[in-house]
Amino acid sequence: MQQPKKSTILNKQSVVKYSIIIISYENFPETTGQLLNYLLPSQSKYEAEVILFDNGSTAETLRQIKLLTETDERLKVICNHENLGFAGGNNQAFTYTSGEVVIFLNSDTITTFPVLDRLIDEMSQVEATVIGPISNQVSGVQKIKIFTSDVQQILNEGEFINNSDVSLEPFETDCLSFFCIAIKRDIYSLLNGLDEGYEMGYYEDTDFCFRARKAGMKLHCTERVFVYHKGEGSFANVFIKSTILKNKKRFKKHHKGVKSRKVRIENLDRIRFYKKQLKEGQGSPGPILDFLFSRRFGLTAEYKPKSFLTGLMHEIKSWTILKE
């Protein structure tokens, strides 16, 4: 990580249990502003802070941000004078954190302190160093199928998960998304943060996860925590496509030979796990396990391989698990 660049700190705070980093850049009412409208009215059972790092927005966005600086003592605002990108912005914001754990949270998410407290608790349960929640819009095994586009309905389903008392230990996975991820601060420092050689916010989180695995660290996902994520728009823009291809090439160069389990395999493994738990009569967890089972099974078609033979084998395996 680079040394902090010129920026303006609007307020300060003492050492805390965990820090939340939110990178802000324009479109404030529909992203960062909406997130803070949910987050700041809630209370944490821990000492927590929010590092709002603006990545070189225009004057109007900065005006809206500055209106928040006196509203909550947990909020620390850093107005950077240039756009450092996703990796650079998070790395610089990290230097202002004081928490034992740092949660990197996308500005287009919606969540509250009690939900993030639960993520911290889940981290402690298995002594994890890196852990992520499930969501409606995310890549990999963290995604569960949501059958609506209505934000409030999605939040209601998320609340059902977050309020459940189901006993599900976080499970190991090969990759996690930085849309919402909790990392022990010493681990982030040890791995030198996100690689700023990637452009525009593609592959940095995957690269970080691969470097963590190479260093012998385990990545965990918890199904007891759900965080709403609006997600990204279309990749139709030719420039964005070329950037993704460029970053992919860089990623493959750095991690040649390192493999990850296919998402469809991880998803089927979770479905099989739910079936086993239900078959063994785990009682009270039934409703939430039924819910997760149906939502993951709803993704099997999306994860179907393009190859006819592999795709057929995937379908057979999916329905075999369903009938077990």
Backbone torsions as a table, in degrees:
resi	resn	phi	psi	omega
1	MET	NA	145.2	178.2
2	GLN	-80.2	163.5	175.2
3	GLN	-70.6	152.4	-179.3
4	PRO	-55.5	136.1	177.1
5	LYS	-92.7	175.0	-176.8
6	LYS	-58.9	126.8	179.2
7	SER	-157.5	170.8	-179.4
8	THR	-116.7	122.3	177.0
9	ILE	-95.9	121.9	-175.0
10	LEU	-89.5	-21.5	171.9
11	ASN	-162.3	164.5	-173.9
12	LYS	-126.7	167.7	-179.5
13	GLN	-154.5	161.3	-175.9
14	SER	-86.4	-177.3	-179.2
15	VAL	-61.7	138.8	-175.3
16	VAL	-135.5	171.3	178.4
17	LYS	-67.9	-49.7	176.4
18	TYR	-144.6	152.4	179.7
19	SER	-114.3	143.3	175.2
20	ILE	-112.4	126.0	176.4
21	ILE	-104.0	125.5	174.8
22	ILE	-123.4	121.6	177.6
23	ILE	-92.7	120.8	-178.3
24	SER	-104.9	137.3	173.0
25	TYR	-155.5	104.3	177.4
26	GLU	55.4	-174.2	176.6
27	ASN	45.2	39.5	-171.7
28	PHE	-56.4	-47.3	-176.3
29	PRO	-60.6	-32.5	-174.8
30	GLU	-95.6	-6.9	-179.7
31	THR	-124.9	-96.1	-174.9
32	THR	-55.1	-43.5	-179.0
33	GLY	-61.6	-42.8	178.8
34	GLN	-64.7	-43.6	178.5
35	LEU	-59.6	-46.9	-178.3
36	LEU	-66.9	-28.2	176.9
37	ASN	-65.4	-26.1	175.2
38	TYR	-90.0	-42.0	-172.0
39	LEU	-72.6	-52.0	-171.2
40	LEU	-66.6	-32.7	177.1
41	PRO	-69.6	-16.2	-178.9
42	SER	-86.9	166.4	-176.9
43	GLN	-122.5	143.8	176.2
44	SER	-100.7	147.5	174.7
45	LYS	-79.9	-9.2	177.6
46	TYR	-109.1	169.0	167.8
47	GLU	-78.2	120.5	-176.8
48	ALA	-137.2	157.8	177.9
49	GLU	-135.1	156.4	176.1
50	VAL	-118.4	120.2	176.1
51	ILE	-98.9	104.5	178.0
52	LEU	-96.0	109.6	-175.4
53	PHE	-108.8	107.3	178.3
54	ASP	-83.8	129.5	-171.1
55	ASN	-96.8	52.4	175.3
56	GLY	81.5	37.6	179.6
57	SER	-72.3	169.3	178.7
58	THR	-77.4	172.9	-173.0
59	ALA	-58.1	-38.9	-177.2
60	GLU	-64.6	-42.7	177.5
61	THR	-64.5	-42.1	179.0
62	LEU	-62.7	-36.3	177.8
63	ARG	-62.4	-43.3	179.7
64	GLN	-67.0	-37.5	179.3
65	ILE	-65.9	-43.9	-176.8
66	LYS	-63.5	-25.7	177.3
67	LEU	-64.7	-21.5	-177.4
68	LEU	-87.8	-16.4	-168.3
69	THR	-61.3	-27.2	-178.7
70	GLU	-100.3	4.5	-173.4
71	THR	-87.1	-21.7	-174.2
72	ASP	-153.6	122.7	-177.3
73	GLU	-68.0	-15.5	177.9
74	ARG	-78.8	-12.3	-174.1
75	LEU	-93.4	122.5	175.4
76	LYS	-115.8	121.7	-176.2
77	VAL	-108.3	128.9	176.1
78	ILE	-119.2	118.1	178.9
79	CYS	-99.4	102.3	178.7
80	ASN	-81.0	150.4	-174.2
81	HIS	-95.3	6.4	176.0
82	GLU	-153.0	159.7	179.2
83	ASN	-85.8	113.2	-178.3
84	LEU	-92.0	2.1	-177.0
85	GLY	79.5	177.5	-177.0
86	PHE	-63.9	-51.9	-177.8
87	ALA	-66.8	-49.0	-178.4
88	GLY	-62.8	-40.8	179.2
89	GLY	-63.9	-44.9	178.7
90	ASN	-66.1	-39.4	179.3
91	ASN	-64.7	-42.0	178.4
92	GLN	-68.0	-42.0	178.9
93	ALA	-61.1	-36.9	-179.6
94	PHE	-57.9	-34.3	-177.4
95	THR	-67.2	-14.6	179.4
96	TYR	-99.0	-1.7	-178.3
97	THR	-83.6	157.3	176.9
98	SER	-130.8	-0.2	-176.9
99	GLY	-73.9	153.8	175.2
100	GLU	-65.3	-32.4	177.1
101	VAL	-123.9	143.7	177.3
102	VAL	-117.6	127.4	176.5
103	ILE	-103.5	119.0	176.2
104	PHE	-91.3	119.1	-170.9
105	LEU	-127.5	120.0	178.4
106	ASN	-62.7	147.6	-179.2
107	SER	-70.5	-15.6	179.5
108	ASP	-100.1	27.8	173.6
109	THR	-103.2	168.3	171.7
110	ILE	-134.9	124.9	179.7
111	THR	-161.8	179.5	-179.4
112	THR	-134.1	168.3	178.2
113	PHE	-61.2	-44.0	179.2
114	PRO	-57.6	-36.0	178.2
115	VAL	-66.8	-43.3	179.9
116	LEU	-70.7	-31.5	172.4
117	ASP	-57.6	-42.8	-178.5
118	ARG	-64.4	-35.9	176.6
119	LEU	-63.3	-40.2	177.1
120	ILE	-64.6	-42.4	178.5
121	ASP	-62.2	-41.7	179.4
122	GLU	-64.0	-35.4	177.6
123	MET	-62.1	-40.9	-179.7
124	SER	-69.7	-31.3	-175.6
125	GLN	-58.5	-39.9	-178.2
126	VAL	-115.9	15.6	-179.3
127	GLU	52.9	43.3	-179.5
128	ALA	-76.1	153.4	175.0
129	THR	-104.9	-22.7	178.2
130	VAL	-140.4	127.3	-178.0
131	ILE	-148.4	147.0	178.6
132	GLY	-134.2	157.7	178.3
133	PRO	-90.5	-177.7	171.2
134	ILE	-96.6	165.7	-176.0
135	SER	-158.3	170.8	176.7
136	ASN	-82.0	-27.5	-174.8
137	GLN	-137.6	95.4	-178.1
138	VAL	-166.2	158.1	178.5
139	SER	-86.7	162.1	173.6
140	GLY	77.8	-163.7	-174.1
141	VAL	-72.1	-8.5	177.9
142	GLN	-73.2	-15.5	-176.6
143	LYS	-84.7	137.1	169.3
144	ILE	-122.3	151.7	-175.8
145	LYS	-72.6	129.4	174.2
146	ILE	-118.9	129.0	-173.3
147	PHE	-97.4	29.8	177.4
148	THR	-151.3	155.8	175.9
149	SER	-108.1	-1.5	179.8
150	ASP	-74.1	121.7	-174.2
151	VAL	-59.6	-45.6	-177.5
152	GLN	-63.9	-39.0	177.7
153	GLN	-64.8	-38.6	177.2
154	ILE	-64.6	-42.4	178.4
155	LEU	-63.0	-36.4	178.2
156	ASN	-65.0	-40.8	178.1
157	GLU	-67.0	-37.9	176.7
158	GLY	-64.0	-37.2	178.6
159	GLU	-64.6	-36.6	177.0
160	PHE	-59.3	-41.3	178.5
161	ILE	-70.6	-47.8	-175.0
162	ASN	-67.8	-23.2	179.6
163	ASN	-96.5	-1.8	-178.2
164	SER	-75.3	154.0	177.3
165	ASP	-108.4	24.4	-179.2
166	VAL	-61.0	140.3	179.0
167	SER	-94.3	89.3	179.1
168	LEU	-126.3	110.5	178.8
169	GLU	-68.4	144.3	173.0
170	PRO	-55.3	141.6	-178.5
171	PHE	-111.1	156.1	-179.7
172	GLU	-78.1	142.6	176.3
173	THR	-140.9	169.2	-175.9
174	ASP	-94.4	-14.6	-177.3
175	CYS	-156.0	144.8	178.4
176	LEU	-132.2	154.5	179.7
177	SER	-96.4	146.6	178.3
178	PHE	-84.7	13.3	174.8
179	PHE	-62.7	-32.4	173.1
180	CYS	-161.2	112.2	-176.9
181	ILE	-148.9	136.7	178.6
182	ALA	-105.6	128.8	-176.3
183	ILE	-134.8	132.8	173.7
184	LYS	-59.4	135.1	-172.8
185	ARG	-62.7	-34.0	-179.9
186	ASP	-68.4	-29.1	177.6
187	ILE	-70.9	-42.7	179.5
188	TYR	-62.4	-40.4	178.8
189	SER	-67.6	-43.0	-179.1
190	LEU	-59.0	-37.9	-179.0
191	LEU	-89.8	7.8	178.9
192	ASN	59.0	32.5	174.2
193	GLY	64.5	-155.8	179.4
194	LEU	-81.4	145.7	179.4
195	ASP	-76.7	114.9	-176.5
196	GLU	-80.1	2.9	177.4
197	GLY	-76.6	-15.2	176.5
198	TYR	-84.5	149.0	-175.6
199	GLU	-106.3	143.0	168.4
200	MET	64.2	9.7	175.8
201	GLY	91.0	37.2	176.7
202	TYR	-129.6	127.2	175.8
203	TYR	81.9	-8.8	179.3
204	GLU	-61.8	-43.0	-177.8
205	ASP	-69.8	-39.1	177.1
206	THR	-63.9	-42.2	177.6
207	ASP	-60.0	-43.7	179.3
208	PHE	-60.8	-44.3	-179.3
209	CYS	-63.9	-40.8	179.0
210	PHE	-66.1	-39.8	178.1
211	ARG	-66.2	-36.5	177.4
212	ALA	-64.0	-44.2	179.2
213	ARG	-64.9	-39.6	177.9
214	LYS	-61.5	-31.3	-179.7
215	ALA	-84.1	4.6	176.4
216	GLY	88.4	11.8	-179.2
217	MET	-90.1	147.9	179.1
218	LYS	-101.1	139.4	178.0
219	LEU	-103.9	136.1	-178.4
220	HIS	-123.6	148.5	173.6
221	CYS	-121.5	136.0	176.7
222	THR	-111.5	133.8	177.7
223	GLU	-95.9	10.0	176.3
224	ARG	-97.5	-0.3	179.6
225	VAL	-131.1	126.3	178.2
226	PHE	-120.1	132.0	176.6
227	VAL	-126.1	123.7	177.9
228	TYR	-66.4	136.4	178.5
229	HIS	-134.9	121.3	178.7
230	LYS	-64.5	-39.6	175.8
231	GLY	86.0	174.3	-174.7
232	GLU	-88.4	159.9	178.0
233	GLY	-82.5	-160.3	-176.8
234	SER	-71.1	148.1	175.6
235	PHE	-97.6	28.6	-175.5
236	ALA	-69.2	-26.3	-179.6
237	ASN	-59.6	126.4	-176.4
238	VAL	-61.5	-37.9	-179.2
239	PHE	-63.3	-41.6	179.5
240	ILE	-64.4	-42.3	178.7
241	LYS	-60.4	-42.4	-179.7
242	SER	-66.8	-34.1	177.8
243	THR	-66.9	-42.2	178.4
244	ILE	-61.2	-44.3	179.6
245	LEU	-63.3	-39.9	178.5
246	LYS	-64.4	-44.6	179.4
247	ASN	-67.7	-36.9	178.3
248	LYS	-62.4	-41.6	178.6
249	LYS	-62.8	-42.4	178.6
250	ARG	-64.6	-41.7	179.9
251	PHE	-61.9	-46.3	-179.0
252	LYS	-63.7	-34.2	178.9
253	LYS	-65.1	-41.1	-177.7
254	HIS	-77.9	-25.3	-173.5
255	HIS	-126.7	35.1	179.0
256	LYS	-59.6	128.6	177.5
257	GLY	91.8	-13.6	178.9
258	VAL	-89.1	124.4	-174.4
259	LYS	-109.7	158.3	172.6
260	SER	-127.8	150.5	175.4
261	ARG	-64.7	145.9	176.8
262	LYS	-64.1	141.8	-179.4
263	VAL	-59.1	-39.1	-178.9
264	ARG	-62.9	-33.8	178.6
265	ILE	-70.8	-44.3	178.0
266	GLU	-61.8	-40.1	-179.6
267	ASN	-65.0	-43.5	178.5
268	LEU	-66.7	-33.3	176.7
269	ASP	-62.9	-39.6	178.6
270	ARG	-68.1	-40.2	178.6
271	ILE	-61.4	-43.7	178.6
272	ARG	-62.8	-38.4	179.3
273	PHE	-62.6	-45.2	179.2
274	TYR	-61.0	-43.5	-180.0
275	LYS	-59.7	-41.6	-179.5
276	LYS	-65.2	-43.9	-179.9
277	GLN	-62.6	-43.1	-179.4
278	LEU	-67.9	-38.2	-179.3
279	LYS	-66.7	-33.8	-178.9
280	GLU	-82.5	2.4	174.8
281	GLY	70.9	55.8	-178.8
282	GLN	-77.7	12.2	169.3
283	GLY	58.0	-113.1	-172.0
284	SER	-56.4	-30.7	179.2
285	PRO	-70.3	-7.1	-174.5
286	GLY	-45.0	-56.4	-176.8
287	PRO	-57.0	-43.7	-178.1
288	ILE	-72.9	-34.3	177.1
289	LEU	-68.0	-40.2	175.2
290	ASP	-59.4	-42.6	-179.3
291	PHE	-62.4	-51.0	-179.0
292	LEU	-64.2	-38.5	178.7
293	PHE	-59.3	-50.7	-177.0
294	SER	-64.9	-37.7	-177.9
295	ARG	-71.8	-36.6	177.4
296	ARG	-75.0	-37.8	178.5
297	PHE	-63.5	-30.8	177.9
298	GLY	-65.8	-14.7	180.0
299	LEU	-93.3	-9.3	-173.5
300	THR	-59.7	-36.4	179.5
301	ALA	-67.3	-36.6	179.9
302	GLU	-66.9	-30.8	-177.7
303	TYR	-91.6	3.7	-178.5
304	LYS	-62.0	127.9	179.6
305	PRO	-62.8	151.9	-179.3
306	LYS	-72.4	-31.2	178.6
307	SER	-63.3	132.2	-177.0
308	PHE	-59.6	-48.4	-176.4
309	LEU	-66.4	-47.1	179.5
310	THR	-64.9	-37.8	178.4
311	GLY	-64.5	-39.8	178.2
312	LEU	-64.3	-43.2	178.6
313	MET	-62.6	-38.4	178.1
314	HIS	-62.9	-43.8	179.8
315	GLU	-64.6	-41.5	179.2
316	ILE	-62.5	-43.6	-179.8
317	LYS	-64.3	-40.9	-179.7
318	SER	-61.2	-47.9	-177.9
319	TRP	-73.9	-26.7	174.3
320	THR	-64.7	-43.6	177.8
321	ILE	-62.9	-40.1	-179.2
322	LEU	-61.5	-34.7	-176.5
323	LYS	-90.0	-6.5	-176.7
324	GLU	-63.4	NA	NA
